[in-house]
Amino acid sequence: MLELRIPSPVQEMADERLQGSGVRLLVKRDDLIHPDFPGNKWRKLKHNLAAAAAQGATRLLTFGGAYSNHILATAAAGHHYGFATVGVIRGEAHPALNPVLAAAVDHGMTLSYLDRGAYRAKTTPAVLDQLRAQFGDFYLIPEGGANAPALRGCAELVAEIVEPFDVLCCAAGTGATVAGVATALRSGQRALGFAVLKGGAFLADEVTRLQRDFGSVTGNWSIATEFHFGGYARTTPELHAFAEDFHARHGITLDPMYEAKMMAGLFTLHSRAHFPPGTTVLALLA
């Protein structure tokens, strides 16, 4: 069994930008759960792995982009828990693998590629039948691990938080983390997701769909869409400068694709007096 740091610690951020505002900032360090399963990657995979084992599956198949942390985490899950793994990657194959895909292969993952047109149809019976003909039977984990078992895992993190808080903030790529945590919040608490891709307004429908599939539709969440910094897997000099300054202040390295966008958005909203005095904000570092 892996040594997983669960519950992950919660710590207070003493930041001079918050002084005098009456706003308190906590961070939940899901990034410390395990090097191979940072943050919500373990939360989303935990119950999917249990379901795969219960069904007698020996192979996991999932989807993602060429820099997907979910692809890498699924490969690590197969390595540690005895599953063969297949990663279906959006786009064309390249002779040299980037560090994420190279690490996935090192964990034993087989890579397959779909052009962008076919990738958009990845969940259709025709594409899935083609993949089963190629790789044999498999337990399917959706892109980003966004399904009901993932929501169950994300919901569980709320019970680990003993400190009172009002708003739980997290980065949003598929909407699964927002959808999951929102189902477990207490009365008066809200979840705020920060879309990391351009055009993230669709995430509102996606969160609702995921919660409906999970069996618990709530109205205690919202999605901020303006802090994508150019779109998915894109960054800007402004974002890098923010992340470097945050590391200098707090000794914490923020993932520029996800958590840096969330935290930059959080401080921007604070500068606009979005959070009333007396609010305790908890940011999920995954």
Buried (B, 14 or more C-beta within 10 A) or exposed (E): EEEBEBBBEBBEBEBEEBEEBEBBBBBBBBBBBBEBBBBBBBBBBBBBBBBBBEEEBBBBBBBBBBBBBBBBBBBBBBBBBEBBBBBBBBEEEEEEBEEBBEBBBEBEBBBBBBEEEBBEEBEEEEBBEEBEEEBEEBBBBBBBBBBBBBBBBBBBBBEEBEEEBBBBBBBBBBBBBBBBBBBBBEEEBBBBBBBBBBEBEEBBEBBBBBBEBBEBBBEBBBBBBEBBBEEBEBBBEEBEEBBEEBEEEBEBBBBBBBBBBBBBBBBBBBEEEBBEEEBBBBBBBB
